[in-house]
Amino acid sequence: MRVLAVLSLVFAVSSLPLPGQTKVAAAPPMGWNSWNHFAGHVTDADVRSAADSLVSTGMRDAGYVYVNVDDTWQGKRDADGVLHANERFPDMKALGDYIHSKGLKFGIYSSPGAQTCAHYEGSLGHEAQDAKLYAEWGVDFLKYDLCSFQDNMRKAETEHPDDPSAAKNLMIAAYRKMGDALKATGRPMVYSLCQYGVDQPWKWGPELGANMWRTTDDIDDSYGRMIAIGFSQAGLAKYAGPGHWNDPDMLEIGNGKMTEDEYKTHMSLWVLLAAPLLAGNDLTKMTEADKNILMNKEAIAIDQDALGKQGDRLYESGDLDVWTKPLSGGRVAVGLFNRSWSTRDVSVDLGEIGFKSGGSVRDVWKQKDMGHRSGVFASRIPKHGVTLLVVSK
């Protein structure tokens, strides 16, 4: 009995937030997710390798701490309804323990529907049971993907044609049910709503206990899709803050279908958006350019800034964009974006962003101080490129 009591105490203590970390997702969560590279072929070995790589590359120390297993880990439920992992994941508790032993956190995936996107077991009707299982496994992050629950929503619309909110209310109730189940476990877990921005989750997500919510449909490893998603985030800044973040989907940096300048644009836009930074590449095969983008400490600091503010568009002129993000200490991050197919000059009036007497300008990607500047600051930017600045008094 004494051993059981000690083990219970250890579990309870390990579930508590650390001092100074009382709020789950006080800053946008950072880590790695299996889907963008491994998709439905991910294995226990792949996840352990990713955990090892986060440590060996320095990504963990740069802030990437969540190791998230996406869809296709699920097996079948037993006679009591308890969900078991499939043969590619022989022991999820052992996997979680391995991840934790590396100083990392363990993430997992499910759906409010009967099935996941890849037609594996979802959590419909088993929410409390699954949440308890995740807590026993030591899970720190749940991505909860709408997927097959959309069938339930369509049915609600058909059955209640006079109620335009029937489908929305059903969806919110489903997300609330899992949110309550996670809270009831007593284990702090990041709760990530993956429902593609349906019915503006930024307006109702926080009351369900959600820490982040997708604002768009899925990203892919293409410049066109990435900027369509990223630049569509204008106007959502007021809904983000410590503990609750807009999520324009995961990072594609390192997956090989964009140029270095385009990946810098990707990272710059996401950090200005205070977006969760979840790498989705094969961490064992990163180029130096991939590492330099993903682990640029100054870029990460913009994303993780203590003020907890999301950036927004200052202006758009044709294929040129300027975005700003308020930072702690009266500083401002500025992104100058060139979406055109040729080199262009992009400028910002420093007086317009709070520096009427000028300010000290730091180029994040060049890692270079540009000196004290006043008036209009201009930068020559290659096609699909970016200049990312931090301006201070």
VMD Tcl script that draws the C-alpha trace (Angstrom):
set ca {
  {0.00 0.00 0.00}
  {2.87 2.34 0.83}
  {4.35 1.78 -2.67}
  {0.99 2.50 -4.30}
  {0.62 5.66 -2.25}
  {4.09 6.85 -3.26}
  {3.41 6.08 -6.94}
  {0.12 7.97 -6.75}
  {1.90 10.95 -5.22}
  {4.60 10.85 -7.92}
  {1.95 10.79 -10.65}
  {0.05 13.65 -9.04}
  {3.19 15.78 -8.70}
  {4.30 15.01 -12.28}
  {0.91 16.18 -13.52}
  {1.19 19.59 -11.89}
  {2.45 22.62 -13.82}
  {5.94 23.71 -12.91}
  {6.40 26.96 -10.96}
  {5.92 29.86 -13.34}
  {4.05 27.60 -15.79}
  {0.60 27.62 -14.25}
  {-1.10 28.31 -17.58}
  {-1.10 25.57 -20.21}
  {0.21 26.99 -23.50}
  {1.22 30.30 -21.93}
  {3.20 30.76 -25.15}
  {2.37 29.18 -28.52}
  {3.21 25.46 -28.27}
  {6.34 24.31 -30.11}
  {7.29 20.81 -31.18}
  {7.01 18.23 -33.92}
  {4.07 16.37 -35.48}
  {4.29 13.16 -37.50}
  {1.68 13.85 -40.19}
  {3.30 16.15 -42.76}
  {6.16 13.75 -43.47}
  {5.13 10.27 -42.28}
  {1.34 10.56 -42.67}
  {-0.30 7.13 -42.18}
  {2.98 5.19 -42.09}
  {4.31 6.51 -38.80}
  {5.70 3.97 -36.32}
  {6.90 3.89 -32.72}
  {10.47 3.88 -34.04}
  {9.83 6.99 -36.15}
  {8.50 8.86 -33.13}
  {11.42 7.81 -30.91}
  {13.81 8.87 -33.66}
  {12.10 12.27 -33.84}
  {12.48 12.65 -30.07}
  {16.17 11.77 -30.32}
  {16.64 14.26 -33.15}
  {14.92 17.08 -31.28}
  {17.59 16.65 -28.63}
  {20.63 16.04 -30.83}
  {19.94 18.90 -33.24}
  {19.34 21.42 -30.48}
  {15.67 21.87 -31.39}
  {14.50 20.88 -27.91}
  {16.69 23.54 -26.36}
  {15.36 26.05 -28.90}
  {11.83 25.36 -27.59}
  {10.48 22.47 -29.67}
  {9.28 20.19 -26.86}
  {6.08 18.47 -28.00}
  {6.41 15.14 -29.85}
  {2.98 14.59 -31.37}
  {1.76 11.31 -32.87}
  {-0.92 12.15 -35.44}
  {-3.51 9.85 -37.03}
  {-3.20 6.04 -37.55}
  {-1.81 4.96 -34.16}
  {-5.15 3.47 -33.04}
  {-6.04 -0.20 -32.94}
  {-9.32 -1.65 -31.67}
  {-11.37 -1.33 -28.50}
  {-11.65 -4.30 -26.18}
  {-14.86 -5.67 -24.66}
  {-14.79 -2.91 -22.04}
  {-14.38 -0.19 -24.66}
  {-10.75 0.51 -23.80}
  {-8.81 1.61 -26.86}
  {-5.55 -0.15 -27.71}
  {-2.85 1.02 -30.09}
  {-2.12 -0.98 -33.24}
  {0.88 -3.19 -33.99}
  {3.02 -0.21 -35.07}
  {2.78 1.16 -31.50}
  {3.30 -1.80 -29.15}
  {3.33 0.20 -25.89}
  {2.09 3.79 -25.80}
  {2.91 4.22 -22.11}
  {6.50 3.16 -22.80}
  {6.63 5.56 -25.76}
  {5.42 8.41 -23.58}
  {7.96 7.52 -20.90}
  {10.74 7.53 -23.52}
  {9.69 10.96 -24.78}
  {9.53 12.32 -21.23}
  {12.97 10.86 -20.45}
  {14.35 13.17 -23.16}
  {12.92 16.26 -21.46}
  {10.11 16.39 -24.03}
  {6.31 16.22 -23.97}
  {4.02 13.59 -25.52}
  {1.17 14.45 -27.89}
  {-1.55 12.30 -29.40}
  {-4.48 12.53 -31.84}
  {-8.16 11.60 -31.94}
  {-11.54 12.75 -33.28}
  {-14.96 13.57 -31.81}
  {-16.37 11.33 -34.54}
  {-16.66 7.56 -34.66}
  {-13.61 7.49 -36.92}
  {-10.55 9.62 -37.56}
  {-9.70 11.11 -40.95}
  {-7.81 7.93 -41.85}
  {-10.76 5.76 -40.67}
  {-9.22 4.60 -37.41}
  {-11.06 4.56 -34.07}
  {-12.37 7.95 -32.95}
  {-13.56 8.95 -29.48}
  {-17.32 9.29 -30.05}
  {-19.06 7.83 -27.00}
  {-15.74 7.13 -25.27}
  {-14.55 10.64 -24.43}
  {-14.05 10.22 -20.67}
  {-12.59 6.75 -21.17}
  {-10.09 7.97 -23.75}
  {-9.12 11.06 -21.75}
  {-8.40 8.83 -18.73}
  {-6.30 6.54 -20.93}
  {-4.29 9.49 -22.29}
  {-3.60 10.68 -18.76}
  {-2.41 7.20 -17.78}
  {-0.08 7.20 -20.78}
  {1.33 10.58 -19.75}
  {-0.09 12.51 -22.70}
  {0.56 16.28 -22.67}
  {-1.20 17.36 -25.90}
  {-4.37 16.26 -27.72}
  {-5.14 17.19 -31.31}
  {-8.88 16.58 -31.80}
  {-9.82 16.41 -35.48}
  {-13.41 17.00 -36.67}
  {-13.31 14.49 -39.57}
  {-16.20 11.99 -39.49}
  {-18.14 14.09 -36.98}
  {-19.06 16.25 -39.96}
  {-21.49 13.44 -40.91}
  {-23.26 14.01 -37.59}
  {-23.38 17.72 -38.31}
  {-24.91 17.20 -41.74}
  {-27.51 14.93 -40.18}
  {-28.36 17.62 -37.61}
  {-28.86 20.15 -40.42}
  {-31.21 17.76 -42.18}
  {-33.19 16.93 -39.05}
  {-33.43 20.56 -37.93}
  {-33.86 22.62 -41.13}
  {-35.33 25.53 -39.17}
  {-32.34 25.80 -36.83}
  {-29.31 27.31 -38.62}
  {-27.18 26.70 -35.52}
  {-27.97 22.99 -35.10}
  {-24.75 21.70 -36.64}
  {-22.59 24.31 -34.92}
  {-24.13 23.60 -31.52}
  {-23.61 19.87 -31.97}
  {-19.94 20.42 -32.87}
  {-19.35 22.74 -29.91}
  {-20.98 20.24 -27.56}
  {-18.68 17.49 -28.86}
  {-15.56 19.59 -28.33}
  {-16.81 20.69 -24.92}
  {-17.34 17.05 -23.91}
  {-13.72 16.15 -24.56}
  {-12.51 19.38 -23.00}
  {-14.39 18.55 -19.81}
  {-13.06 14.97 -19.91}
  {-9.47 16.17 -20.19}
  {-9.96 18.59 -17.31}
  {-11.46 15.82 -15.18}
  {-8.27 13.75 -15.46}
  {-6.35 16.38 -13.50}
  {-3.47 16.19 -15.95}
  {-2.63 19.43 -17.79}
  {-2.86 18.81 -21.54}
  {-2.80 21.22 -24.46}
  {-6.20 20.90 -26.12}
  {-5.94 21.57 -29.85}
  {-9.14 21.91 -31.88}
  {-8.53 20.74 -35.45}
  {-11.73 21.68 -37.24}
  {-10.45 23.90 -40.05}
  {-11.90 27.16 -38.74}
  {-15.51 25.98 -39.10}
  {-17.89 28.46 -37.42}
  {-15.11 30.71 -36.11}
  {-13.64 28.66 -33.24}
  {-11.61 31.68 -32.08}
  {-14.89 33.06 -30.68}
  {-15.94 30.00 -28.66}
  {-12.82 27.84 -28.27}
  {-11.55 29.35 -24.99}
  {-14.76 28.61 -23.09}
  {-14.35 24.91 -23.96}
  {-10.87 24.79 -22.47}
  {-9.16 24.85 -25.87}
  {-5.62 26.20 -26.04}
  {-5.41 26.46 -29.83}
  {-7.73 26.04 -32.78}
  {-7.22 25.69 -36.48}
  {-8.26 28.76 -38.42}
  {-7.91 27.22 -41.90}
  {-8.06 24.03 -43.90}
  {-4.89 21.93 -44.25}
  {-1.55 23.33 -45.33}
  {0.71 21.59 -47.85}
  {4.33 22.01 -48.88}
  {3.76 24.67 -51.53}
  {4.35 28.41 -51.54}
  {0.88 29.17 -52.90}
  {-0.94 27.23 -50.22}
  {1.30 28.51 -47.45}
  {0.80 32.19 -48.24}
  {-2.93 31.72 -48.89}
  {-3.25 30.40 -45.35}
  {-0.78 32.77 -43.70}
  {-2.02 36.02 -45.16}
  {-5.66 35.05 -44.54}
  {-5.03 35.51 -40.81}
  {-5.41 39.28 -40.95}
  {-7.96 40.47 -38.40}
  {-7.70 37.54 -35.97}
  {-5.09 39.05 -33.63}
  {-7.58 40.06 -30.94}
  {-8.58 36.44 -30.37}
  {-5.08 35.21 -29.45}
  {-3.20 35.46 -26.19}
  {-1.57 33.41 -23.43}
  {-3.35 30.07 -23.13}
  {-5.30 30.36 -26.38}
  {-3.83 30.69 -29.86}
  {-4.96 30.84 -33.47}
  {-3.47 27.92 -35.41}
  {-2.85 28.31 -39.17}
  {-1.62 24.66 -39.26}
  {1.79 23.03 -38.99}
  {5.15 23.97 -40.49}
  {6.32 22.51 -43.80}
  {9.91 23.74 -43.49}
  {12.34 21.02 -44.53}
  {9.92 18.93 -46.60}
  {11.65 20.08 -49.77}
  {9.11 21.66 -52.09}
  {9.78 25.32 -51.32}
  {12.91 27.41 -51.74}
  {14.97 28.69 -48.81}
  {13.49 32.18 -49.27}
  {9.98 30.70 -49.29}
  {10.63 28.74 -46.10}
  {11.95 31.93 -44.47}
  {8.69 33.59 -45.49}
  {6.81 30.67 -43.92}
  {8.67 30.94 -40.62}
  {8.51 34.75 -40.56}
  {4.78 34.83 -41.11}
  {4.08 32.14 -38.51}
  {6.16 33.84 -35.80}
  {4.49 37.19 -36.50}
  {1.15 35.39 -36.13}
  {2.19 33.99 -32.73}
  {1.29 30.63 -34.25}
  {2.09 27.27 -32.68}
  {5.35 26.07 -34.25}
  {5.00 22.37 -34.97}
  {7.69 21.12 -37.35}
  {6.52 18.41 -39.74}
  {9.68 17.27 -41.49}
  {12.02 14.29 -41.20}
  {14.31 15.57 -38.46}
  {17.02 13.05 -39.34}
  {17.52 14.58 -42.79}
  {17.57 18.32 -42.22}
  {19.85 20.56 -44.25}
  {21.80 23.34 -42.56}
  {19.37 25.80 -44.14}
  {16.42 23.95 -42.58}
  {18.10 24.03 -39.17}
  {18.99 27.70 -39.47}
  {15.38 28.59 -40.26}
  {13.71 26.39 -37.65}
  {16.21 27.27 -34.92}
  {16.77 30.97 -35.51}
  {16.56 32.10 -31.89}
  {15.54 35.64 -32.77}
  {12.64 34.46 -34.94}
  {11.50 32.04 -32.22}
  {11.70 34.84 -29.65}
  {9.21 36.85 -31.71}
  {6.76 33.94 -31.64}
  {7.28 33.24 -27.94}
  {7.38 36.86 -26.77}
  {6.08 37.36 -23.24}
  {3.57 40.02 -24.31}
  {1.59 37.25 -26.01}
  {0.27 39.39 -28.87}
  {-0.48 38.14 -32.39}
  {0.64 40.34 -35.27}
  {-1.52 41.78 -38.03}
  {-1.23 43.32 -41.47}
  {-0.17 46.96 -41.53}
  {-0.79 47.34 -45.23}
  {-0.97 45.47 -48.52}
  {0.02 46.95 -51.86}
  {-0.31 44.59 -54.80}
  {2.10 41.73 -54.15}
  {3.79 43.49 -51.23}
  {2.78 43.11 -47.58}
  {3.92 44.66 -44.32}
  {2.94 42.97 -41.05}
  {3.75 44.07 -37.48}
  {3.65 42.38 -34.08}
  {3.90 44.22 -30.74}
  {6.65 42.81 -28.52}
  {7.53 43.25 -24.86}
  {9.68 46.21 -23.89}
  {8.04 48.50 -26.42}
  {9.65 46.70 -29.35}
  {7.90 45.87 -32.62}
  {8.55 43.00 -35.03}
  {8.07 43.87 -38.69}
  {7.75 41.54 -41.66}
  {8.31 42.95 -45.16}
  {7.00 40.40 -47.67}
  {7.47 40.22 -51.43}
  {4.90 37.87 -52.99}
  {5.85 38.84 -56.54}
  {7.99 36.92 -59.05}
  {10.77 39.51 -59.15}
  {13.03 41.38 -56.73}
  {11.19 44.33 -55.20}
  {11.74 47.10 -52.68}
  {9.40 46.90 -49.68}
  {9.28 49.68 -47.08}
  {7.79 50.65 -43.76}
  {7.42 54.08 -42.18}
  {8.90 53.67 -38.70}
  {6.89 56.62 -37.44}
  {3.73 54.78 -38.39}
  {4.56 51.89 -36.05}
  {5.41 53.97 -33.00}
  {8.96 55.20 -33.68}
  {8.46 58.84 -34.65}
  {12.00 59.67 -33.55}
  {13.36 56.53 -35.15}
  {14.60 53.33 -33.58}
  {17.28 50.67 -33.59}
  {16.67 48.13 -36.34}
  {17.75 44.48 -36.17}
  {17.54 42.16 -39.22}
  {16.55 38.74 -37.87}
  {17.58 36.57 -40.83}
  {20.85 38.40 -41.42}
  {21.36 38.47 -37.63}
  {22.71 41.95 -38.09}
  {22.13 45.33 -36.44}
  {21.12 47.87 -39.06}
  {21.76 50.86 -36.79}
  {19.44 53.66 -35.73}
  {16.96 54.48 -38.48}
  {14.20 57.03 -38.82}
  {11.53 57.77 -41.36}
  {11.04 55.14 -44.07}
  {13.03 51.91 -43.88}
  {13.27 50.06 -47.20}
  {14.61 46.62 -48.03}
  {15.31 44.99 -51.39}
  {13.73 41.55 -51.24}
  {13.97 38.63 -53.71}
  {10.86 37.01 -55.16}
  {8.78 35.19 -52.53}
  {11.21 36.49 -49.91}
  {11.00 38.39 -46.66}
  {12.89 40.79 -44.42}
  {12.12 40.23 -40.75}
  {13.00 43.06 -38.37}
  {12.84 43.91 -34.70}
  {12.65 47.64 -34.00}
  {13.36 49.04 -30.55}
  {13.74 52.48 -28.92}
}
mol new
graphics top color blue
foreach p $ca { graphics top sphere $p radius 0.5 }
foreach p [lrange $ca 0 end-1] q [lrange $ca 1 end] { graphics top cylinder $p $q radius 0.2 }
display resetview
